[in-house]
Amino acid sequence: MRINVLGAVPQQGRFHLDDGATILDAVASAGGLHVHGQSVKIVVRRRSDKGVEILATDFNNIVTGRDDDIELQEGDTIFLHDKAV
């Protein structure tokens, strides 16, 4: 599947990932985060039959297990925002 990753990663752009890939897989494909020790807000923009869906979470919450890692779908765009900005 093709997804887009933008924001607080070293390598922004379009990536081809296997079906079942998650946000953590996408971040790893984009070279990890370029802000360390800071909280990063994640927004997934997804087109569906219902229109555009927005899913939001926090990177640290995924890593610590407080939030589930979101399974991505074809065409998703992931925005990673440094909360300090």
C-alpha positions in Angstrom: 0.0 0.0 0.0 1.1 3.6 -0.5 1.0 6.1 2.3 2.4 9.6 2.9 4.4 10.7 5.9 4.9 14.4 6.6 6.3 16.4 9.5 8.8 15.5 12.3 10.7 12.8 10.3 14.0 13.0 8.5 12.6 11.6 5.2 9.2 12.9 4.3 7.3 11.6 1.3 5.4 8.6 -0.1 6.2 5.2 1.1 5.2 1.7 -0.1 4.4 -0.5 3.0 3.0 -4.0 3.4 -0.7 -4.4 4.1 -1.3 -4.4 7.8 1.5 -1.8 8.4 1.0 0.6 11.3 2.0 4.1 12.3 5.2 2.8 13.9 6.1 1.0 10.6 5.6 4.2 8.7 7.7 6.3 11.1 10.5 3.7 10.9 10.3 3.8 7.0 10.7 7.6 7.2 13.8 7.3 9.3 12.4 7.6 12.8 11.6 10.9 14.5 14.0 13.8 14.3 12.8 15.2 17.6 13.9 13.0 20.5 12.6 13.2 24.1 9.6 15.3 23.0 6.0 14.4 22.6 4.9 14.2 19.0 1.2 14.5 18.0 0.1 12.2 15.1 -2.8 12.9 12.8 -3.8 10.4 10.2 -6.0 11.7 7.4 -7.9 9.0 5.7 -10.4 9.1 2.8 -13.3 6.7 3.1 -16.8 6.2 1.8 -18.0 8.6 4.5 -15.6 11.3 3.4 -12.4 12.3 5.1 -11.7 10.8 8.6 -9.2 12.3 11.0 -7.6 10.0 13.5 -5.4 11.5 16.2 -3.0 10.1 18.7 0.4 10.7 20.4 3.6 8.9 19.5 4.6 8.4 23.1 1.2 6.9 23.9 1.6 4.3 21.2 5.1 3.4 22.3 4.1 3.1 25.9 0.9 1.1 25.1 -1.6 3.7 26.3 -2.9 4.0 22.7 -3.1 1.3 20.1 -0.9 1.6 17.1 -3.2 2.5 14.2 -3.3 0.1 11.2 -2.9 2.1 8.0 -4.9 2.0 4.8 -4.0 2.7 1.2 -3.7 6.4 0.7 -3.5 7.5 4.3 -1.5 10.6 5.1 0.3 10.8 8.4 1.3 14.2 9.9 3.7 14.2 12.8 3.8 17.4 14.8 6.3 18.3 17.4 4.1 19.6 20.3 6.7 22.2 21.2 6.1 24.0 17.9 
